[in-house]
Amino acid sequence: PDPYREKIRELEAYLKSNAPEEISKARATAIEEAKNKISDEDGEVVGGEDSVENAERELAEIESAALAAAIADIEAKQESNEDLTEAESEFLAKLRGLKFASSALSFIEVFENANASFQTMLMSSNPSDVTEALHFFVKAKHFGLPCAVRGMRLALALMWSNETNIQEEVLNAFLEVFVAEPGTDGKELLPENQIAQNLLDLVGDATVSELASIEEALGRLVKKEIIPPDVFSILWTIASQAEGQLRASAMLIISMAASAAPKIVDSAYRLQNLY
């Protein structure tokens, strides 16, 4: 969602600064009328906050109506095959870009708002519900939806499920979300530095119970030798050079992995660097 929010801010600023003349005139008139309604002869504000809020609301409505009228005029000219000025063409293109970005953001928010329902499905006694919810969070991560990491943190609790197939589904989802390239079914891994960053983000603000589930999933992948050794080299570097939460997170991941494969702590020298 963030790129679309930024695009919307950019386009709205452009449209406000490059509005057709009739919009600018309508806006100037509206501002003057709004000031007159809430000010006395000396220019002092009267009527309190409610008066200001009503005036601001009315100004926004007038601006919106002026913008809609100007857009209608430009679109009517285009439909009748009249030549648009360069400024009108550019304004129309930016307007369409704003509509697209706004629609895209609304579409994204639909999925973000569905997150609660999918989290509920993770707790279902029906294995197919759990599997479909996991598939959603995998896809959500591939498209950069913030709900994906939150959902996967909850899903990792299912590493303790009594059903082996559920455990495997969760482990595969963990692999696809944090370790593998999107759409490769875990066969192609992300660059080592990206895997390390994903793991750091995952443990950064996880709860104690979530950390236990993360350790279980990470340990299984380490035992299967799926996590590249260079990932841990990167984490060792961070643990020895960084400070604060980042250093703590790197040390925590190394500790989790070393529980499954002690060779990750491959020398006393590495441990000495942590002091």
Accessible surface in RSA format (square Angstrom, percent):
REM  Atomic radii and reference values for relative SASA: ProtOr
REM  Chains: A
REM  Algorithm: Lee & Richards
REM  Probe-radius: 1.40
REM  Slices: 20
REM RES _ NUM      All-atoms   Total-Side   Main-Chain    Non-polar    All polar
REM                ABS   REL    ABS   REL    ABS   REL    ABS   REL    ABS   REL
RES PRO A   1    18.81  13.7   9.47   8.6   9.34  34.0   9.47   7.8   9.34  58.1
RES ASP A   2    96.98  67.9  94.04  93.6   2.94   7.0  31.57  74.3  65.41  65.2
RES PRO A   3   100.00  72.9  85.91  78.3  14.09  51.2  94.37  77.9   5.63  35.0
RES TYR A   4    75.19  35.1  74.76  42.5   0.43   1.1  35.88  27.0  39.31  48.5
RES ARG A   5    92.37  38.8  89.79  45.8   2.58   6.1  33.56  45.9  58.81  35.6
RES GLU A   6    94.31  54.1  94.31  71.4   0.00   0.0  42.60  82.4  51.72  42.2
RES LYS A   7    89.08  43.5  87.75  53.8   1.33   3.2  53.67  48.3  35.40  37.7
RES ILE A   8    24.70  14.1  24.70  18.4   0.00   0.0  24.70  17.8   0.00   0.0
RES ARG A   9   136.75  57.4 129.69  66.1   7.06  16.8  67.66  92.5  69.09  41.9
RES GLU A  10    87.09  50.0  76.13  57.6  10.96  26.1  40.49  78.3  46.60  38.0
RES LEU A  11     5.02   2.8   4.98   3.6   0.04   0.1   5.02   3.5   0.00   0.0
RES GLU A  12    90.02  51.7  84.81  64.2   5.21  12.4  26.74  51.7  63.28  51.7
RES ALA A  13    59.16  54.4  49.32  76.1   9.84  22.4  57.97  81.6   1.19   3.2
RES TYR A  14    58.69  27.4  52.54  29.9   6.15  16.0  46.70  35.1  11.99  14.8
RES LEU A  15    10.94   6.1   8.71   6.2   2.23   5.6   8.99   6.3   1.95   5.3
RES LYS A  16   134.64  65.7 109.68  67.3  24.95  59.4  68.70  61.8  65.93  70.2
RES SER A  17    95.36  80.6  56.07  74.8  39.29  90.5  35.10  74.7  60.27  84.4
RES ASN A  18    70.59  48.7  53.24  51.5  17.35  41.8  14.45  34.8  56.14  54.3
RES ALA A  19    20.83  19.1   5.37   8.3  15.46  35.2   5.37   7.6  15.46  40.9
RES PRO A  20    23.74  17.3  11.40  10.4  12.33  44.8  23.74  19.6   0.00   0.0
RES GLU A  21   115.72  66.4 104.02  78.7  11.70  27.9  45.00  87.0  70.72  57.7
RES GLU A  22    85.08  48.8  77.25  58.4   7.84  18.7  48.72  94.2  36.36  29.7
RES ILE A  23    11.84   6.7  11.72   8.7   0.12   0.3  11.84   8.5   0.00   0.0
RES SER A  24    57.17  48.3  47.99  64.0   9.18  21.1  35.23  75.0  21.94  30.7
RES LYS A  25   127.02  62.0 121.48  74.5   5.53  13.2  79.68  71.7  47.34  50.4
RES ALA A  26    28.85  26.5  19.70  30.4   9.15  20.8  27.71  39.0   1.14   3.0
RES ARG A  27    77.44  32.5  77.38  39.4   0.06   0.1  19.39  26.5  58.05  35.2
RES ALA A  28    61.16  56.2  50.35  77.7  10.81  24.6  55.46  78.1   5.70  15.1
RES THR A  29    75.19  53.5  69.69  70.7   5.50  13.1  49.15  66.0  26.04  39.4
RES ALA A  30     2.07   1.9   0.00   0.0   2.07   4.7   0.82   1.2   1.25   3.3
RES ILE A  31    48.37  27.5  48.06  35.8   0.31   0.8  48.30  34.8   0.07   0.2
RES GLU A  32    96.54  55.4  96.39  72.9   0.15   0.4  38.66  74.8  57.88  47.3
RES GLU A  33    81.18  46.6  79.18  59.9   2.00   4.8  29.78  57.6  51.40  42.0
RES ALA A  34    15.15  13.9  12.09  18.7   3.07   7.0  14.68  20.7   0.47   1.3
RES LYS A  35   117.45  57.3 116.78  71.7   0.67   1.6  66.52  59.9  50.93  54.3
RES ASN A  36    97.08  66.9  77.94  75.3  19.14  46.1  28.01  67.4  69.07  66.8
RES LYS A  37   122.71  59.9  93.32  57.3  29.39  70.0  76.86  69.2  45.85  48.8
RES ILE A  38    25.14  14.3  25.14  18.7   0.00   0.0  25.14  18.1   0.00   0.0
RES SER A  39    31.92  27.0  18.43  24.6  13.49  31.1   8.99  19.1  22.94  32.1
RES ASP A  40    62.83  44.0  44.64  44.4  18.19  43.0  34.01  80.0  28.82  28.7
RES GLU A  41   183.82 105.5 142.01 107.4  41.81  99.6  65.53 126.8 118.29  96.6
RES ASP A  42   126.31  88.5  94.19  93.7  32.12  76.0  25.18  59.3 101.14 100.9
RES GLY A  43    52.20  64.4   0.00   N/A  52.20  64.4  27.67  75.9  24.53  54.9
RES GLU A  44   111.98  64.3 110.44  83.6   1.54   3.7  33.22  64.2  78.76  64.3
RES VAL A  45    89.17  58.7  62.99  57.0  26.18  63.1  62.99  54.7  26.18  71.0
RES VAL A  46    65.41  43.0  60.51  54.8   4.90  11.8  65.32  56.8   0.08   0.2
RES GLY A  47    62.03  76.5   0.00   N/A  62.03  76.5  35.61  97.7  26.42  59.2
RES GLY A  48    44.68  55.1   0.00   N/A  44.68  55.1  38.73 106.3   5.96  13.3
RES GLU A  49   138.61  79.6 131.58  99.5   7.03  16.7  52.11 100.8  86.50  70.6
RES ASP A  50   101.47  71.1  99.37  98.9   2.10   5.0  26.57  62.5  74.90  74.7
RES SER A  51    24.56  20.8  17.15  22.9   7.41  17.1  13.88  29.6  10.68  15.0
RES VAL A  52    44.17  29.1  44.17  40.0   0.00   0.0  44.17  38.4   0.00   0.0
RES GLU A  53    87.41  50.2  84.17  63.7   3.23   7.7  26.87  52.0  60.53  49.4
RES ASN A  54    79.85  55.1  76.38  73.8   3.48   8.4  24.66  59.3  55.20  53.4
RES ALA A  55     6.95   6.4   3.32   5.1   3.63   8.3   6.52   9.2   0.44   1.2
RES GLU A  56   104.56  60.0  98.34  74.4   6.22  14.8  38.44  74.4  66.11  54.0
RES ARG A  57   130.69  54.9 123.98  63.2   6.71  16.0  58.79  80.3  71.90  43.6
RES GLU A  58    62.47  35.9  60.93  46.1   1.54   3.7  24.31  47.0  38.16  31.2
RES LEU A  59    35.61  19.8  34.74  24.9   0.87   2.2  35.33  24.8   0.28   0.7
RES ALA A  60    55.58  51.1  49.78  76.8   5.80  13.2  51.56  72.6   4.03  10.7
RES GLU A  61   107.71  61.8  99.26  75.1   8.45  20.1  44.74  86.5  62.97  51.4
RES ILE A  62    54.02  30.7  50.67  37.7   3.36   8.1  53.52  38.5   0.51   1.4
RES GLU A  63    39.41  22.6  37.79  28.6   1.62   3.9  16.30  31.5  23.11  18.9
RES SER A  64    69.08  58.4  62.00  82.7   7.08  16.3  28.88  61.5  40.20  56.3
RES ALA A  65    63.97  58.8  50.91  78.6  13.06  29.7  59.01  83.1   4.95  13.1
RES ALA A  66    16.12  14.8   6.25   9.6   9.87  22.5  14.46  20.4   1.67   4.4
RES LEU A  67    54.76  30.5  54.76  39.2   0.00   0.0  54.76  38.5   0.00   0.0
RES ALA A  68    59.26  54.5  50.46  77.9   8.80  20.0  54.87  77.3   4.39  11.6
RES ALA A  69    57.06  52.5  47.80  73.8   9.26  21.1  56.00  78.9   1.06   2.8
RES ALA A  70     0.35   0.3   0.00   0.0   0.35   0.8   0.23   0.3   0.12   0.3
RES ILE A  71    20.31  11.6  20.25  15.1   0.05   0.1  20.31  14.6   0.00   0.0
RES ALA A  72    55.15  50.7  47.45  73.2   7.70  17.5  51.72  72.8   3.44   9.1
RES ASP A  73    81.53  57.1  78.26  77.9   3.26   7.7  20.61  48.5  60.92  60.8
RES ILE A  74     3.54   2.0   3.54   2.6   0.00   0.0   3.54   2.5   0.00   0.0
RES GLU A  75    52.95  30.4  52.89  40.0   0.06   0.1  13.01  25.2  39.94  32.6
RES ALA A  76    56.49  51.9  48.02  74.1   8.47  19.3  52.22  73.5   4.27  11.3
RES LYS A  77    56.05  27.3  55.25  33.9   0.80   1.9  34.00  30.6  22.05  23.5
RES GLN A  78    70.36  39.3  61.92  45.3   8.44  20.1  25.25  53.8  45.11  34.2
RES GLU A  79   145.55  83.6 115.21  87.2  30.34  72.2  49.34  95.4  96.22  78.6
RES SER A  80    67.27  56.8  38.72  51.7  28.55  65.8  48.22 102.7  19.05  26.7
RES ASN A  81   135.00  93.1 107.27 103.7  27.73  66.8  31.32  75.4 103.68 100.2
RES GLU A  82    96.37  55.3  82.47  62.4  13.90  33.1  34.27  66.3  62.09  50.7
RES ASP A  83   135.20  94.7 114.08 113.5  21.12  50.0  37.34  87.9  97.86  97.6
RES LEU A  84    37.81  21.1  11.57   8.3  26.24  66.0  12.14   8.5  25.67  69.1
RES THR A  85    76.71  54.6  67.49  68.4   9.22  22.0  73.62  98.9   3.09   4.7
RES GLU A  86   157.61  90.5 143.47 108.5  14.15  33.7  61.91 119.7  95.71  78.1
RES ALA A  87    74.84  68.8  61.84  95.4  13.00  29.6  69.90  98.4   4.94  13.1
RES GLU A  88    35.62  20.4  34.35  26.0   1.27   3.0  11.06  21.4  24.56  20.0
RES SER A  89    50.86  43.0  44.31  59.1   6.55  15.1  32.49  69.2  18.37  25.7
RES GLU A  90    73.88  42.4  71.32  54.0   2.55   6.1  21.25  41.1  52.62  43.0
RES PHE A  91     2.90   1.5   2.90   1.8   0.00   0.0   2.90   1.8   0.00   0.0
RES LEU A  92     3.28   1.8   3.28   2.3   0.00   0.0   3.28   2.3   0.00   0.0
RES ALA A  93    57.17  52.6  44.60  68.8  12.57  28.6  48.29  68.0   8.88  23.5
RES LYS A  94    55.08  26.9  53.83  33.0   1.25   3.0  11.53  10.4  43.55  46.4
RES LEU A  95     7.86   4.4   7.86   5.6   0.00   0.0   7.86   5.5   0.00   0.0
RES ARG A  96   122.59  51.5 117.54  59.9   5.06  12.0  50.68  69.3  71.91  43.6
RES GLY A  97    27.52  33.9   0.00   N/A  27.52  33.9  25.02  68.7   2.50   5.6
RES LEU A  98    26.89  15.0  26.89  19.2   0.00   0.0  26.89  18.9   0.00   0.0
RES LYS A  99   109.69  53.5 104.47  64.1   5.22  12.4  77.21  69.5  32.48  34.6
RES PHE A 100   137.55  68.8 131.36  81.4   6.19  16.1 136.99  83.1   0.56   1.6
RES ALA A 101     2.38   2.2   2.38   3.7   0.00   0.0   2.38   3.4   0.00   0.0
RES SER A 102    44.16  37.3  40.85  54.5   3.31   7.6  32.00  68.1  12.16  17.0
RES SER A 103    70.97  60.0  60.69  81.0  10.28  23.7  35.32  75.2  35.65  49.9
RES ALA A 104    17.48  16.1   9.27  14.3   8.21  18.7  16.69  23.5   0.79   2.1
RES LEU A 105    24.17  13.5  24.17  17.3   0.00   0.0  24.17  17.0   0.00   0.0
RES SER A 106    63.45  53.6  60.48  80.7   2.97   6.8  31.41  66.9  32.04  44.9
RES PHE A 107   131.04  65.6 126.77  78.5   4.27  11.1 130.58  79.2   0.46   1.3
RES ILE A 108    23.23  13.2  22.54  16.8   0.69   1.7  23.23  16.7   0.00   0.0
RES GLU A 109    69.01  39.6  69.01  52.2   0.00   0.0  20.35  39.4  48.66  39.7
RES VAL A 110    94.48  62.2  89.98  81.5   4.50  10.8  92.06  80.0   2.43   6.6
RES PHE A 111    75.75  37.9  75.56  46.8   0.20   0.5  75.75  45.9   0.00   0.0
RES GLU A 112    36.60  21.0  28.75  21.7   7.86  18.7  15.90  30.7  20.71  16.9
RES ASN A 113   118.79  81.9  93.81  90.7  24.98  60.2  30.87  74.3  87.92  85.0
RES ALA A 114    30.51  28.1  23.83  36.8   6.67  15.2  30.27  42.6   0.24   0.6
RES ASN A 115    13.83   9.5  13.83  13.4   0.00   0.0   1.95   4.7  11.88  11.5
RES ALA A 116    68.26  62.8  61.95  95.6   6.31  14.4  64.83  91.3   3.42   9.1
RES SER A 117    71.00  60.0  63.77  85.1   7.24  16.7  32.22  68.6  38.78  54.3
RES PHE A 118    47.00  23.5  47.00  29.1   0.00   0.0  47.00  28.5   0.00   0.0
RES GLN A 119    41.92  23.4  38.16  27.9   3.76   8.9   7.22  15.4  34.70  26.3
RES THR A 120    97.57  69.4  89.74  91.0   7.82  18.6  69.52  93.4  28.04  42.4
RES MET A 121    54.92  28.4  52.97  35.1   1.95   4.6  37.90  32.2  17.02  22.6
RES LEU A 122     0.65   0.4   0.00   0.0   0.65   1.6   0.00   0.0   0.65   1.8
RES MET A 123   118.97  61.6  89.13  59.0  29.84  71.1  58.93  50.1  60.04  79.5
RES SER A 124    35.86  30.3  15.08  20.1  20.78  47.9  18.01  38.3  17.85  25.0
RES SER A 125   115.09  97.3  82.64 110.3  32.46  74.8  57.88 123.3  57.22  80.2
RES ASN A 126    71.31  49.2  67.14  64.9   4.17  10.0  18.73  45.1  52.58  50.8
RES PRO A 127    52.06  37.9  50.87  46.4   1.19   4.3  52.06  43.0   0.00   0.0
RES SER A 128    62.94  53.2  56.46  75.4   6.48  14.9  48.24 102.7  14.70  20.6
RES ASP A 129    46.51  32.6  46.30  46.1   0.21   0.5   1.04   2.4  45.47  45.4
RES VAL A 130     5.44   3.6   5.44   4.9   0.00   0.0   5.44   4.7   0.00   0.0
RES THR A 131    26.04  18.5  26.04  26.4   0.00   0.0  16.64  22.4   9.40  14.2
RES GLU A 132    97.68  56.1  94.47  71.5   3.20   7.6  32.58  63.0  65.10  53.1
RES ALA A 133     0.00   0.0   0.00   0.0   0.00   0.0   0.00   0.0   0.00   0.0
RES LEU A 134     1.06   0.6   1.06   0.8   0.00   0.0   1.06   0.7   0.00   0.0
RES HIS A 135    86.39  47.2  84.57  58.8   1.82   4.6  62.18  64.1  24.21  28.2
RES PHE A 136    24.87  12.4  18.07  11.2   6.80  17.7  24.42  14.8   0.45   1.3
RES PHE A 137     0.00   0.0   0.00   0.0   0.00   0.0   0.00   0.0   0.00   0.0
RES VAL A 138    11.91   7.8  11.91  10.8   0.00   0.0  11.91  10.3   0.00   0.0
RES LYS A 139   125.07  61.0 124.97  76.7   0.10   0.2  73.99  66.6  51.08  54.4
RES ALA A 140     3.10   2.8   0.00   0.0   3.10   7.1   2.83   4.0   0.27   0.7
RES LYS A 141    54.88  26.8  47.89  29.4   6.99  16.6  17.45  15.7  37.43  39.9
RES HIS A 142    46.29  25.3  16.08  11.2  30.21  77.3  14.57  15.0  31.72  36.9
RES PHE A 143   162.30  81.2 133.51  82.7  28.79  74.9 139.88  84.8  22.42  64.2
RES GLY A 144    50.11  61.8   0.00   N/A  50.11  61.8  34.33  94.2  15.77  35.3
RES LEU A 145    16.56   9.2  13.34   9.5   3.22   8.1  13.46   9.5   3.10   8.3
RES PRO A 146    61.68  44.9  45.15  41.2  16.52  60.1  57.40  47.4   4.28  26.6
RES CYS A 147     0.00   0.0   0.00   0.0   0.00   0.0   0.00   0.0   0.00   0.0
RES ALA A 148     0.00   0.0   0.00   0.0   0.00   0.0   0.00   0.0   0.00   0.0
RES VAL A 149    36.07  23.7  36.07  32.7   0.00   0.0  36.07  31.3   0.00   0.0
RES ARG A 150   109.84  46.1 106.70  54.4   3.14   7.5  58.45  79.9  51.38  31.1
RES GLY A 151     0.00   0.0   0.00   N/A   0.00   0.0   0.00   0.0   0.00   0.0
RES MET A 152     0.00   0.0   0.00   0.0   0.00   0.0   0.00   0.0   0.00   0.0
RES ARG A 153    28.61  12.0  28.00  14.3   0.62   1.5   4.94   6.8  23.67  14.3
RES LEU A 154    71.92  40.1  68.76  49.2   3.16   7.9  71.21  50.0   0.71   1.9
RES ALA A 155     0.00   0.0   0.00   0.0   0.00   0.0   0.00   0.0   0.00   0.0
RES LEU A 156     0.27   0.1   0.27   0.2   0.00   0.0   0.27   0.2   0.00   0.0
RES ALA A 157    53.74  49.4  45.29  69.9   8.45  19.2  45.40  63.9   8.34  22.1
RES LEU A 158    27.99  15.6  27.69  19.8   0.30   0.8  27.99  19.7   0.00   0.0
RES MET A 159     1.09   0.6   0.00   0.0   1.09   2.6   0.00   0.0   1.09   1.4
RES TRP A 160   137.00  55.0 112.72  54.6  24.28  57.0 111.46  59.4  25.54  41.4
RES SER A 161    25.72  21.7  12.13  16.2  13.59  31.3  13.76  29.3  11.96  16.8
RES ASN A 162   155.60 107.3 118.74 114.7  36.86  88.8  34.96  84.1 120.64 116.6
RES GLU A 163    77.23  44.3  72.63  54.9   4.60  11.0  32.73  63.3  44.50  36.3
RES THR A 164    97.00  69.0  92.49  93.8   4.51  10.8  58.87  79.1  38.13  57.6
RES ASN A 165    84.59  58.3  76.18  73.6   8.41  20.3  41.80 100.6  42.79  41.4
RES ILE A 166     7.84   4.5   7.84   5.8   0.00   0.0   7.84   5.6   0.00   0.0
RES GLN A 167    30.96  17.3  30.96  22.6   0.00   0.0   0.11   0.2  30.86  23.4
RES GLU A 168    65.43  37.6  65.42  49.5   0.01   0.0  33.26  64.3  32.17  26.3
RES GLU A 169    53.02  30.4  51.55  39.0   1.47   3.5   7.59  14.7  45.44  37.1
RES VAL A 170     0.00   0.0   0.00   0.0   0.00   0.0   0.00   0.0   0.00   0.0
RES LEU A 171     3.12   1.7   2.99   2.1   0.13   0.3   2.99   2.1   0.13   0.4
RES ASN A 172    72.22  49.8  72.08  69.7   0.14   0.3  14.68  35.3  57.54  55.6
RES ALA A 173     4.17   3.8   2.15   3.3   2.02   4.6   3.64   5.1   0.53   1.4
RES PHE A 174     0.00   0.0   0.00   0.0   0.00   0.0   0.00   0.0   0.00   0.0
RES LEU A 175    19.65  10.9  19.65  14.1   0.00   0.0  19.65  13.8   0.00   0.0
RES GLU A 176    37.39  21.5  36.34  27.5   1.06   2.5   3.18   6.2  34.21  27.9
RES VAL A 177     3.77   2.5   0.00   0.0   3.77   9.1   0.00   0.0   3.77  10.2
RES PHE A 178     2.60   1.3   2.60   1.6   0.00   0.0   2.60   1.6   0.00   0.0
RES VAL A 179     0.00   0.0   0.00   0.0   0.00   0.0   0.00   0.0   0.00   0.0
RES ALA A 180     1.65   1.5   0.02   0.0   1.63   3.7   0.02   0.0   1.63   4.3
RES GLU A 181    58.45  33.6  56.71  42.9   1.74   4.1  12.84  24.8  45.61  37.2
RES PRO A 182    71.23  51.9  53.87  49.1  17.37  63.1  54.11  44.7  17.13 106.4
RES GLY A 183    64.48  79.5   0.00   N/A  64.48  79.5  33.19  91.1  31.29  70.1
RES THR A 184    28.00  19.9  18.39  18.6   9.61  22.9  25.88  34.8   2.12   3.2
RES ASP A 185   102.45  71.8  82.14  81.8  20.31  48.0  15.37  36.2  87.07  86.8
RES GLY A 186    14.12  17.4   0.00   N/A  14.12  17.4   1.47   4.0  12.65  28.3
RES LYS A 187   169.39  82.6 133.37  81.8  36.03  85.8 110.28  99.3  59.11  63.0
RES GLU A 188   106.41  61.1 102.42  77.5   3.99   9.5  33.31  64.4  73.10  59.7
RES LEU A 189    60.16  33.5  38.50  27.5  21.67  54.5  38.50  27.0  21.67  58.3
RES LEU A 190    26.84  14.9  22.16  15.9   4.68  11.8  22.19  15.6   4.65  12.5
RES PRO A 191    72.64  52.9  64.46  58.8   8.18  29.7  72.17  59.6   0.47   2.9
RES GLU A 192    62.21  35.7  61.53  46.6   0.68   1.6   6.41  12.4  55.79  45.6
RES ASN A 193    97.53  67.3  90.67  87.6   6.86  16.5  26.71  64.3  70.82  68.5
RES GLN A 194    73.83  41.3  71.79  52.5   2.04   4.9  15.65  33.3  58.18  44.1
RES ILE A 195     0.00   0.0   0.00   0.0   0.00   0.0   0.00   0.0   0.00   0.0
RES ALA A 196     1.35   1.2   1.35   2.1   0.00   0.0   1.35   1.9   0.00   0.0
RES GLN A 197    81.38  45.5  80.71  59.0   0.67   1.6  30.38  64.7  51.00  38.7
RES ASN A 198    10.90   7.5   8.63   8.3   2.26   5.4   2.11   5.1   8.78   8.5
RES LEU A 199     0.00   0.0   0.00   0.0   0.00   0.0   0.00   0.0   0.00   0.0
RES LEU A 200     8.73   4.9   4.97   3.6   3.76   9.5   5.25   3.7   3.48   9.4
RES ASP A 201    79.58  55.7  67.11  66.8  12.48  29.5  28.57  67.2  51.01  50.9
RES LEU A 202     0.23   0.1   0.00   0.0   0.23   0.6   0.09   0.1   0.14   0.4
RES VAL A 203     5.83   3.8   0.87   0.8   4.96  11.9   0.87   0.8   4.96  13.4
RES GLY A 204    28.97  35.7   0.00   N/A  28.97  35.7  14.40  39.5  14.57  32.6
RES ASP A 205   111.81  78.3  84.69  84.3  27.12  64.1  45.73 107.6  66.08  65.9
RES ALA A 206    16.95  15.6   0.00   0.0  16.95  38.6   0.00   0.0  16.95  44.9
RES THR A 207    75.11  53.4  67.03  68.0   8.08  19.3  73.41  98.6   1.70   2.6
RES VAL A 208   130.72  86.0 126.38 114.4   4.33  10.4 126.38 109.8   4.33  11.7
RES SER A 209    81.06  68.5  70.02  93.4  11.04  25.4  54.83 116.8  26.23  36.8
RES GLU A 210    32.15  18.5  30.11  22.8   2.04   4.9  11.23  21.7  20.91  17.1
RES LEU A 211    38.42  21.4  37.93  27.1   0.49   1.2  38.23  26.8   0.20   0.5
RES ALA A 212    48.84  44.9  40.39  62.3   8.45  19.2  45.83  64.5   3.01   8.0
RES SER A 213     3.75   3.2   3.75   5.0   0.00   0.0   0.28   0.6   3.48   4.9
RES ILE A 214     0.93   0.5   0.93   0.7   0.00   0.0   0.93   0.7   0.00   0.0
RES GLU A 215    65.23  37.5  63.95  48.4   1.29   3.1  14.82  28.7  50.42  41.2
RES GLU A 216    49.20  28.2  43.92  33.2   5.27  12.6   5.00   9.7  44.20  36.1
RES ALA A 217     0.00   0.0   0.00   0.0   0.00   0.0   0.00   0.0   0.00   0.0
RES LEU A 218     1.06   0.6   1.06   0.8   0.00   0.0   1.06   0.7   0.00   0.0
RES GLY A 219     7.46   9.2   0.00   N/A   7.46   9.2   7.46  20.5   0.00   0.0
RES ARG A 220    60.31  25.3  57.95  29.5   2.37   5.6  26.69  36.5  33.62  20.4
RES LEU A 221     1.86   1.0   1.86   1.3   0.00   0.0   1.86   1.3   0.00   0.0
RES VAL A 222    11.48   7.6   5.65   5.1   5.83  14.0   7.01   6.1   4.47  12.1
RES LYS A 223   146.89  71.7 117.26  72.0  29.62  70.5  65.93  59.3  80.96  86.2
RES LYS A 224   114.39  55.8  85.98  52.8  28.41  67.6  70.74  63.7  43.66  46.5
RES GLU A 225   132.78  76.2 103.34  78.2  29.44  70.1  39.22  75.9  93.56  76.4
RES ILE A 226    48.06  27.3  40.31  30.0   7.75  18.7  44.24  31.9   3.83  10.4
RES ILE A 227     9.31   5.3   0.26   0.2   9.05  21.8   0.26   0.2   9.05  24.6
RES PRO A 228    23.40  17.1  18.45  16.8   4.95  18.0  23.40  19.3   0.00   0.0
RES PRO A 229   107.97  78.7 101.07  92.1   6.90  25.1 105.41  87.0   2.56  15.9
RES ASP A 230    80.62  56.5  80.53  80.2   0.09   0.2  12.99  30.6  67.63  67.4
RES VAL A 231     0.00   0.0   0.00   0.0   0.00   0.0   0.00   0.0   0.00   0.0
RES PHE A 232    12.50   6.3  12.50   7.7   0.00   0.0  12.50   7.6   0.00   0.0
RES SER A 233    47.84  40.4  44.75  59.7   3.09   7.1  25.78  54.9  22.06  30.9
RES ILE A 234    52.51  29.9  49.31  36.7   3.20   7.7  52.43  37.8   0.08   0.2
RES LEU A 235     0.00   0.0   0.00   0.0   0.00   0.0   0.00   0.0   0.00   0.0
RES TRP A 236    10.45   4.2   9.18   4.4   1.27   3.0   9.36   5.0   1.09   1.8
RES THR A 237    66.46  47.3  62.20  63.1   4.25  10.1  39.91  53.6  26.55  40.1
RES ILE A 238    35.28  20.1  32.44  24.2   2.84   6.8  35.28  25.4   0.00   0.0
RES ALA A 239     0.00   0.0   0.00   0.0   0.00   0.0   0.00   0.0   0.00   0.0
RES SER A 240    41.06  34.7  17.52  23.4  23.55  54.2   8.37  17.8  32.70  45.8
RES GLN A 241   138.20  77.3 107.13  78.3  31.07  74.0  39.20  83.4  98.99  75.1
RES ALA A 242    23.76  21.8   8.84  13.6  14.92  33.9  19.49  27.5   4.26  11.3
RES GLU A 243   147.64  84.8 131.54  99.5  16.09  38.3  47.30  91.5 100.34  81.9
RES GLY A 244    57.67  71.1   0.00   N/A  57.67  71.1  44.35 121.7  13.32  29.8
RES GLN A 245   114.46  64.0 102.43  74.9  12.03  28.6  55.27 117.7  59.19  44.9
RES LEU A 246    83.27  46.4  77.51  55.4   5.76  14.5  80.56  56.6   2.71   7.3
RES ARG A 247    64.57  27.1  64.57  32.9   0.00   0.0  13.18  18.0  51.39  31.1
RES ALA A 248    52.19  48.0  42.62  65.8   9.56  21.8  47.88  67.4   4.30  11.4
RES SER A 249     4.13   3.5   3.00   4.0   1.13   2.6   2.42   5.1   1.71   2.4
RES ALA A 250     0.00   0.0   0.00   0.0   0.00   0.0   0.00   0.0   0.00   0.0
RES MET A 251    70.31  36.4  65.62  43.4   4.69  11.2  60.11  51.1  10.19  13.5
RES LEU A 252    63.64  35.4  58.92  42.2   4.71  11.9  63.19  44.4   0.45   1.2
RES ILE A 253     0.69   0.4   0.69   0.5   0.00   0.0   0.69   0.5   0.00   0.0
RES ILE A 254     7.88   4.5   7.88   5.9   0.00   0.0   7.88   5.7   0.00   0.0
RES SER A 255    63.46  53.6  55.41  73.9   8.05  18.6  26.27  55.9  37.19  52.1
RES MET A 256     5.18   2.7   3.77   2.5   1.41   3.3   4.65   4.0   0.53   0.7
RES ALA A 257     0.00   0.0   0.00   0.0   0.00   0.0   0.00   0.0   0.00   0.0
RES ALA A 258    17.24  15.9  12.36  19.1   4.88  11.1  13.24  18.6   4.01  10.6
RES SER A 259    83.25  70.3  42.41  56.6  40.84  94.1  33.95  72.3  49.30  69.1
RES ALA A 260    21.49  19.8   3.25   5.0  18.25  41.5   5.60   7.9  15.89  42.1
RES ALA A 261    13.68  12.6  10.72  16.5   2.97   6.8  13.68  19.3   0.00   0.0
RES PRO A 262   100.61  73.3  94.21  85.9   6.40  23.3  96.14  79.4   4.47  27.8
RES LYS A 263   148.92  72.7 131.19  80.5  17.73  42.2 103.96  93.6  44.96  47.9
RES ILE A 264    22.43  12.8  12.44   9.3   9.98  24.1  19.27  13.9   3.15   8.6
RES VAL A 265    48.13  31.7  31.76  28.8  16.37  39.5  31.76  27.6  16.37  44.4
RES ASP A 266    92.19  64.6  58.40  58.1  33.79  79.9  32.55  76.6  59.64  59.5
RES SER A 267    46.12  39.0  33.64  44.9  12.48  28.8  41.76  88.9   4.36   6.1
RES ALA A 268    69.16  63.6  56.75  87.6  12.41  28.2  59.15  83.3  10.02  26.5
RES TYR A 269   148.18  69.2 144.92  82.5   3.26   8.5 105.17  79.0  43.00  53.0
RES ARG A 270    63.52  26.7  62.61  31.9   0.91   2.2   7.87  10.8  55.65  33.7
RES LEU A 271    82.25  45.8  81.19  58.1   1.06   2.7  81.19  57.0   1.06   2.9
RES GLN A 272   114.71  64.1 103.76  75.8  10.95  26.1  36.21  77.1  78.50  59.5
RES ASN A 273    58.89  40.6  44.70  43.2  14.19  34.2  10.36  24.9  48.53  46.9
RES LEU A 274    34.08  19.0  23.74  17.0  10.34  26.0  23.96  16.8  10.12  27.2
RES TYR A 275   223.02 104.1 162.95  92.7  60.07 156.3 145.11 109.0  77.91  96.0
END  Absolute sums over single chains surface
CHAIN  1 A    15744.4      13326.7       2417.6       8854.3       6890.1
END  Absolute sums over all chains
TOTAL         15744.4      13326.7       2417.6       8854.3       6890.1
